[in-house]
């Protein structure tokens, strides 16, 4: 068990994860592994401004943007029988054209 993590907790992702809840003040940081640092830059009313330092290969999105991108990717990846029929017809036409030349 990781020190500071609750024995049981909220598993929003359904992946056996627990939520670690921390209190931070402006200017304080949170380290995630060796490569990611989250800094609380400003607290104004109900809004918190954070800065995230991470390697360039780490993708970072606000949750609502991540969900929208995920939904669009799933929709784009979903193939229907009509899509497959159209692709098959197109392939057949292209093969016929190649054979004629």
Secondary structure, DSSP 8 states (H G I E B T S, - for coil): --TT--SS---TTSSS---------TT-EEEETTTEEEEEEEEETTEEEEEEE--TTS----HHHHHHHHHHHHHHH---HHHHHHHHHHHHHHHHHHHH-
